[in-house]
Amino acid sequence: MKGQDSSDTLTVSRTVPAKRTRVFRAWTNASEVKQWWTIGEGWTTSAVEIDLRVGGKFSFGNESDTGALTTITGEFLVVERPSKLVYTWRFPGAPSESSTITVEFHDMGPQTEVVVTHTKVSKEMLLGAIGGWEAAIAGLIMFLITPPKTSK
């Protein structure tokens, strides 16, 4: 995973072993996001709502193994299927103004380069944001390479 940051911007990129349309769907379908999204070790995603349209809102309910609940919310500013998303990002404990996330999905044939650019990240939140995005993308990759469970 490549990562870089400036004073208030963090960029993380990783090549994901799936076609772009598949990765975009996993990133934007609430039932799929609930299966792979995490903000770090000891956290699970208990609820996901996504209204995938410009002006649509999203909410990710994250629960720690100690029972703490953290909800991330935002609004979609750009939806370009299957190549780009831009949305606001509100996280408890972050400064009152929301930061902005840009996710680009670059077609690489059977793989996709996912580039996440997170702007307006406070210095206090930077380390957590890096770890959070690394955990989220690792969860996405595991979700995409794990065969689906079938019921018998």
C-alpha positions as CSV (number, residue, x, y, z in Angstrom):
1,M,0.0,0.0,0.0
2,K,1.3,3.4,-0.9
3,G,0.5,6.3,1.4
4,Q,1.4,9.9,1.6
5,D,0.3,12.9,3.5
6,S,0.7,16.7,3.5
7,S,-0.4,19.0,6.3
8,D,-4.1,18.1,6.1
9,T,-4.3,15.6,3.2
10,L,-3.8,11.9,3.3
11,T,-3.6,9.7,0.1
12,V,-3.6,5.9,0.3
13,S,-3.6,3.7,-2.8
14,R,-3.6,-0.1,-3.3
15,T,-4.1,-2.5,-6.1
16,V,-7.2,-4.7,-5.5
17,P,-7.5,-8.1,-7.2
18,A,-10.9,-7.5,-8.9
19,K,-12.3,-5.7,-11.9
20,R,-13.3,-2.1,-11.4
21,T,-17.0,-2.6,-11.7
22,R,-16.8,-5.3,-9.0
23,V,-14.7,-3.1,-6.6
24,F,-17.0,-0.1,-7.2
25,R,-20.1,-2.3,-6.3
26,A,-18.4,-3.6,-3.2
27,W,-17.6,0.0,-2.1
28,T,-21.1,1.3,-2.7
29,N,-23.6,-1.5,-2.0
30,A,-24.7,-1.4,1.7
31,S,-25.0,-5.1,2.2
32,E,-21.5,-5.7,0.8
33,V,-19.9,-2.7,2.7
34,K,-21.3,-4.2,6.0
35,Q,-19.3,-7.3,5.3
36,W,-15.9,-5.8,4.8
37,W,-15.8,-2.2,6.2
38,T,-13.8,-1.7,9.4
39,I,-12.1,1.2,11.1
40,G,-9.5,-1.1,12.7
41,E,-8.8,-4.2,14.8
42,G,-11.6,-4.9,17.3
43,W,-14.3,-3.1,15.2
44,T,-17.2,-4.5,13.2
45,T,-19.7,-2.7,11.1
46,S,-23.2,-3.2,12.6
47,A,-25.2,-0.9,10.2
48,V,-24.7,0.6,6.8
49,E,-27.0,2.9,4.8
50,I,-26.1,4.3,1.4
51,D,-28.1,6.5,-0.9
52,L,-25.8,6.5,-3.9
53,R,-26.6,9.7,-5.7
54,V,-25.3,13.2,-5.7
55,G,-26.9,14.7,-2.5
56,G,-27.5,11.2,-1.1
57,K,-26.4,10.4,2.4
58,F,-24.5,7.5,3.9
59,S,-24.0,6.2,7.5
60,F,-21.7,3.5,8.8
61,G,-22.3,2.3,12.3
62,N,-19.1,0.9,13.7
63,E,-19.1,-1.1,17.0
64,S,-16.0,-2.0,19.0
65,D,-15.5,-5.3,20.8
66,T,-16.1,-3.3,24.1
67,G,-19.5,-2.1,22.8
68,A,-18.6,1.4,21.9
69,L,-20.5,2.8,18.9
70,T,-19.0,5.2,16.4
71,T,-21.0,6.4,13.4
72,I,-19.4,7.9,10.3
73,T,-21.8,10.0,8.1
74,G,-21.6,12.0,4.9
75,E,-23.1,13.2,1.7
76,F,-22.2,12.2,-1.9
77,L,-20.9,15.2,-3.9
78,V,-19.8,13.3,-7.0
79,V,-20.9,9.8,-8.3
80,E,-19.2,8.7,-11.5
81,R,-19.9,5.0,-11.9
82,P,-17.6,3.0,-11.8
83,S,-14.6,5.4,-11.7
84,K,-15.0,8.0,-8.9
85,L,-16.7,9.0,-5.7
86,V,-16.4,12.2,-3.8
87,Y,-18.2,12.6,-0.4
88,T,-18.1,14.5,2.8
89,W,-16.9,12.6,5.9
90,R,-18.0,13.3,9.5
91,F,-16.4,11.3,12.3
92,P,-17.0,11.7,16.0
93,G,-14.1,13.5,17.6
94,A,-13.0,15.2,14.4
95,P,-13.2,19.0,14.0
96,S,-16.8,20.2,13.4
97,E,-16.3,20.8,9.7
98,S,-16.4,17.7,7.6
99,S,-13.5,16.4,5.7
100,T,-13.8,15.2,2.1
101,I,-13.0,11.8,0.7
102,T,-12.2,11.2,-3.0
103,V,-12.1,7.6,-4.1
104,E,-10.8,6.8,-7.6
105,F,-11.1,3.4,-9.1
106,H,-8.5,3.0,-11.9
107,D,-9.1,0.1,-14.4
108,M,-6.1,-2.2,-14.6
109,G,-7.8,-5.1,-16.4
110,P,-8.4,-7.9,-13.9
111,Q,-7.3,-5.6,-11.1
112,T,-8.2,-2.1,-9.9
113,E,-6.1,0.6,-8.3
114,V,-8.1,2.2,-5.5
115,V,-6.8,5.7,-4.6
116,V,-8.4,7.3,-1.5
117,T,-7.6,11.0,-0.9
118,H,-8.8,12.3,2.5
119,T,-8.6,16.1,2.9
120,K,-9.0,18.3,6.0
121,V,-7.5,15.6,8.3
122,S,-6.4,17.2,11.6
123,K,-2.9,16.3,12.9
124,E,-4.5,14.7,15.9
125,M,-6.6,12.4,13.6
126,L,-3.9,11.7,11.0
127,L,-2.5,8.5,12.5
128,G,-5.9,7.0,13.1
129,A,-7.0,7.9,9.6
130,I,-4.0,6.2,8.0
131,G,-4.7,3.0,10.1
132,G,-8.4,3.2,9.4
133,W,-8.0,3.4,5.6
134,E,-5.4,0.7,5.6
135,A,-7.8,-1.6,7.6
136,A,-10.7,-0.7,5.4
137,I,-8.9,-1.5,2.1
138,A,-7.4,-4.7,3.6
139,G,-11.0,-5.7,4.6
140,L,-12.2,-5.0,1.0
141,I,-9.4,-7.1,-0.5
142,M,-10.2,-10.1,1.9
143,F,-13.9,-9.7,1.0
144,L,-13.2,-9.8,-2.7
145,I,-10.8,-12.8,-2.7
146,T,-12.8,-14.9,-0.2
147,P,-15.3,-17.2,-2.0
148,P,-18.9,-16.5,-1.1
149,K,-20.5,-18.7,1.5
150,T,-23.2,-21.0,0.1
151,S,-26.0,-22.4,2.2
152,K,-26.7,-26.1,2.0
